[in-house]
Amino acid sequence: MNLSKIHNIYFIGIGGIGMSAIARYFKASNKQVSGYDKTQTEITNSLQDIGIEVVFEDEIANVQVNYLDSETTLVVYTPAVPKTHSQLVYFKDNGFKVLKRSEILGVITQNTYCLAVAGTHGKTTTTSILGHLLNACDVSLTAFLGGISENYNSNLILNGNEVSVVEADEFDRSFLTLSPDLACITSMDADHLDIYGDASELIKTFEDFSKKLKPNGKLFVKNGLPLDGITYGIEDDADYSAQNITIKNGTYVFDVKTPKGLFKQFQFNLPGRHNLSNALVALAMSMEYGIPHDKLIQALASYKGVKRRFTYQIKTDDLVFIDDYAHHPEEINAVHQAVREMYPNDKVVAVFQPHLFSRTQDFAQDFAKSLAQFDQVILLDIYPARELPIKGVTSEWLLSLIDNNNKQLVSKDTLIKNIKQSDAKIVLTIGAGDIGAEVSKIKQALINED
């Protein structure tokens, strides 16, 4: 596809974190950009603030089709949108060019030097670290992020077009549209079983992705994964390894063992061994790209994180409030490890909103084990997103599986009251649904507790 001949781009699901980054990219490229989303959010508001028209009703009458000529218009949609969506049906039936989000990412990045980050966990943090490292080292790049970077207050880093940094999303096999020069796979834990059916099919798809690299491309894999590539790991015998790890004032200080030698005194400000692993592979990819280690030391120290990834909302001697996007048992385990490492002697209350009926059903026992590790558990109802209810799959059922005497199921209406009644010093909100919209309310209530 020749994007120079495309003047208008319409996004169906424009408020999605990945979709909105592409919308911003095309707006900055002087295209006419508009779109639909079912819900008004901070993201849609921010898009409207930069002149992107957004409609919230699924009716073709709301779309200004008079300026959307099928020859010069591209329609981009997210797989989360149902196939019966009236706008999507209209554009498909009337000869418009219609691509999935992943397909347009493939088009955008095909003529760039592409660095892609894949894995069932860690994609967003790793991509944002990698984008920041390259940007801070003056690389001409565009980075499409699956979260809002604290450094740039955006899900898009736009500083040239020679290099692209992208999340390679396994959902709906989206990442098979990419052809990266450098890629990494952070993890291959079972997930999206509503799409894949079983874990073996998911692993096969990651294997397929590993074969999508351009000629002479390089693949980085977390040590222990059943794939061939350049390995990385924490304090092990991988090709790239974090060594001599200490924590000073809440910051990791570590050395990096590489095939070319040991480089010392890197500093990284995010808690948790999972985040340290993400930083390590971002460093490895940057080094393989050709960035000198001394520049990377300075760049990594300035990395601030991603919103809703172990984000401190309150951090005082008496109270700590952390918010995190974790929505899979392994991600919850990683958050638990980080909290315990930073606050080994303090009581922790975890507020969790399960995301998707299918994921809750598939991993109920694992969710129960991961949540039981906290001192107190508060559950919200399951956030359905794109799904209809599954009989018997409820938060009440999940609560019954959690081996913890200090647990309860509450509504959003009583959530703040229940949090304030807890004697835990550490308050943790976790989940990928609309629990993120409650964070500012919880923060305000805890600040005003006295």
N, C-alpha and C positions, 0 to 999 in steps of 0.2 A: 504494500500500500504506500502511495506517495502522499505523505502528510501535508506537503506543501499545497496540494490541491484541495485540502479539507479546510473550510473556513468556519464551520459551525460544529460544535460538539455538544451532544445532549447526553447526560448521565442519568440512568435509572438506578436509584440508590446512591445518590450523590453524597449523602451524609455519612457513608461508611468511611472508616479511617483510611483504607487504601484507595477508595474511589476519590475522596476529597483531595488527596495528594496529587493524583493525576489531573483532577480538575484545576488545581492551582497551577500545575505545570503548564497546561494548555492556555490558561488565562495569561500567564507570564509570557507565553509565546504569541500573544496577540490574536488568539482565536476568540470567536464568539462562543462563550460557555454558558450553559444553563442546565437545569436538571430537576429531577423529582426525588423526594424522599417522603416516607410516610409520617415522620415525626420531626418537629422543629427542635433543634438541639444547639449546643454551643458551636458545634462544627458548622451546621447550616447557617447559623447567624454570622459566623466568621467568613463564610463564603459570600454571603450577601453583602458583607461589609466591603469586600473588594470588587463588588459589581457583578457578581454571578447571580442570575435570577434562579430562585428555587421555588417550586410549587409543591404542595403537600396533599393534593387530591389526585387519585389515580383516574383521571379523565383526560382524554386527548384534547378536549376543549380548553384545558388549562395550558396547553403547550402552544406557543406562538409558532404554529407550523408554517405560517406565511413566509417566515424567513428561513425555514429549514428545507432547503432544496435537497432532494435525494442525491444529487451528483456531488454536492459540496459539503454534505453533512455526514458526520459519523455519530452513531449511537453506541454508547458503552453501557453495559449493564453488569450488575453483580449477580453471581449464581444464587444468592440468597433471595432474589426476587422470583416469585412464582411464574411459571411459564404462561399462566393465564392472565398476567398483568396486562391491562388493556392498552397501555402505552407501548409496551414491548410488542404485543400482537400487532398493533397498528403499524409500527415501524417495519416489522418483518414482512407484513403483508403489502407494504407500499414501496418496496424496492430500495429501502435505505440500507446503507452499510451498517451492520450490527455486529459488534464484537463483545466478548466477555472482557472483564477487567484484565485478566491475565494475558489475553491475546493482544490487547493494545500495549501492555507493558513489553511484550515480546517485540512488537513493532518499534516502539520508542528506543529500546536498548540494542537492537540488532546491529546497528552501525557504530556502537560505542564499545569501549573496553568495559565489559560487564563483570561486576563482582556480585554474586548472589548468595544469600544466606537461607538455608533450608533447615528444617527440623521441627519436630512436634512441639518443642519448647525452646525458648531463648531467641527466636527469630528477631523480634522487635528490638530487644536490648542490643543484641549483637550487631544488627544492621545500623542502629543509631550510633553505637561506638565506632563502627567501621567508617560510617559517613563522616563522623566528627573528626576522626584521626586524619583521614585524607583531606578534608576541608581545612583543618588547622595546619596541615602541611602544604597548603597552597596547590592542591590538585584541582584541575578543571573538572568539576563533577556535578552530577545531579543525583541526589539520594531520595528514594521514595520509602518513607518509613511507615510502619504499622502502628505508630503511636506518636504522641506529641513530645518532641525533644525538649528537655528543659533548657538546653543551650540556645536553641533557636526559636522556641515557643511555636513550633510548626512541625508538621509531618512531612515537610519537603525542605531539603537543603539544595538551593539552586545557585551554583557558582561555576557555570560552564557546562559543556556537553561532551567532553572527550571521554569521560568515565561515568558509568552509571552504577549505583549501588541499590540493590532491590532485595526485598523479602521474596523468597521463593516459596509460595504457599502451597502446601500439600492438599488443602481442602479442594475437593472436586478435581483433583489432579492438575490444578492450575499451573504448577511450576514446569510442566512438560512443554509449555510454550516458549520457555527461555532457552538461550544458548550462551551460557556464561563463559568467560575466560578463566575466572577463578570462582570456585564455589566451596561452600562448607556445609556439612550436615552435623547439626549439634546433638540430635537425638532422634530416635525412631520408636518411641513408645506408642503403644496402641492408642489410637484416637480416631475420631470421625468414622466410627464403625457403621454409622448409618449410610455412609458413602461406600466404604470398602468391604463391609461384610465381616472380615476377620483381619487379624493383625498381619498374617502372611501376605495378604494382598497389598496392605499398606507398605510393607517392607519391599515388596517387588516393585512398587511404584517409585520408591526412593532409589532403588537400583536403576530403574529406567531413567530417573533424573540424572544420576551420576554419569550416564552415557550421553547426556545432552551437551556436554562441554564442547567448546570449539576445539579444533586440532591444536595440540600442545597446551590445552587447558590443564589446570591443576585442581584437584579435589582435596579438601581438608576434612578429615573425619575425626570425631571424638574417639579417643582411644577405647577400644573394646567393641565398637560397632562392627558388624560383619561386612565391611566394605573395604576395598583397597583404596589407599590414598595417603596423603601426608597426615600423620597423626598428631593430636595434641591432647594434653591432659594435665592434671594437677598433681604435682609431686610424683610423677611416674617416669617410665622410660620412653615416652613418646618422642617424636621428632621435635616438637615444640612442647616445653614443659615449664610450668610455674614452679619455682624452687625457692627455698629459704623464706617462706611466707611468715610474716609477722603482722600484727595489728597495732597501729599506733594512733591513738585518738580517733578511733572508729574508721581508720583508713588502712587498707591493705598496702603493705610494702613487700615487694617480691622481686626476684630475679627471673629472667627468662632464658632457659636453655634452648638453643637453636642448632640446626646443622652447621652453622658457621661460628658457634661459640656461645659463651655465657655473657648476657648483658644484664647489668645490675641496676637496682634501685628504681624500679617502676613503682608508681603510686596510683592507687585506684580507690575511688571514694564510695563505691556501692557495696553494701554488706552482702554476704552470702557466697559460698563456694560456687554456686551456679553462675552468679554474676562474674566472678573471677574467671571462670572457664570461658564465659562469653567474651570477656576482655582479651583473654589469651588468644583465641582464634582470630579476633579482629586484628590483634597485633601481628599474628603470623601471616595473615593475608596481606596486611600492609607492608610487611617486610618482604614478602615474595613479590609484591608489586614494585618494590624498589625504594621504599622510604627508609632513610637512615634511622637507626635505633635511638640516637640522641634526640632527634626531632619528635619521635614517637613518645619518649619519656615525658617531654613537656606537654604534648597534646593530650595524652591519657590523663595526666594530673588535672587538666581543665575540664574533663568530662563530668557533666552534672546528672545525667540520668534521663529517664523517660517518665512522663506522668503516668501514675497508676502502676508503676513498677517499683515496689518497695519505696513509695513516696512518703516522706515524713510530712505529716500535717501539723503535728504538735511534737515538740521535742524539748521537754523541761526535765528538771531533776525529779519532779513528782509525777509526771504524766507523759507518756509517749503514745501518739496516735499515728499508725502507719496504714497506708492504703495500697493494695496490690491487686493486679488483674488475674491472679492465679485462678484457673477454672478446671484444672485436671489434677488428679491425686498427686502425681509427681511434682507438679508445680507447687502444690500446697506443702509437700514435704520439703521442697527447697526453701520456701518462705519460713517454715518452722525452723529449719537448720540455721537460717540467717538470724532469726529472732533470738534463738537460744545462744548463738555465738556472741551476739552483741549484748544480750541481757540475760545471762545465765541464771540469775537468782531472783528474777522478778516474775510475778504472776501475769499470764497472758490470756485475754479473752479474744476469741476468734469469731467474728461475725461473717457468716458465709451464705451467699446466695447461689444455689446450684444453677447451672446454665445448661439448658436443654433437657428434655425428658429422656431422650435416647442416651445421652452421655451419662446421666444419673443412673439409668437402668444398667448400662454396660459396665460401669465402674463403682457400683454402690458399695461393695465390700471394701474396695480400695479407698474410696472417699471416707468411709467410716473409720478406717485405720488411720488415715492421715489427719483427720479432724480430732480423733481421740487423743492425740498427742498434746493438745493445748489444755491449759488448766480449766478453761470454761469455753463452751461452744454455744453460740446463738445462731440458729438457722432462720432464714427467710424462705418463703415459698419459691418453687422453681421458676426461673425466668424462661419462658417458652421460646422466645425469638421466633424462628421460622416454623416451629413445630406445633402440632396438635397434641393434647394430653394423651398419655399412655396409661391404660387402666392399671391401678395399683402402684404407679410410680409417682410418689408424692414426697414432700419434705417430711411429713409425719413418718413415712416408712423409712426414709434415710435416717431420721433421728433415732428410731428404734434400734438401728444397727450399730450406733456409736457407743462404744464401751467407755462411757464417761458419766459419772454421777452428776456432774454440773453442766447440764445441757437443757436447752429449751427452744421451742419454735415460737416465733413472734411475727406479728405483722409489721409493716413499715410504720404504721400509725403509732405503735408502742415501742419501736426499736430504740429510740433515743432514751426513753425512760428506763428500759432494761439495761442499756449500756451504762447509764449513770448510776444504776443500783449495784453494778459490779464493783468489787474492791480491787480489781486488777489494775496494775500500773501501766501495762501495755495493752492498748486497744488496737485490734487489727481487723480491717475490713477487707474481704477477699471475694472475687467473683467477676465474671465478664458481662453480667447483665446490666440492668439499670441501677445497681447498687452504687455505681459511680456518681449518680445524681444525688445520692443521700450524703455524700462525704462532706460537702461544705456545711450542710445542716448539722451533722454530727460534730464537726469541728467547732462551729459557733456555739453549740450547746455545751460542749466540754469547756470551752474558754470562759463561758459565762456561768459556769457551775456555781461559783461562789456568789 
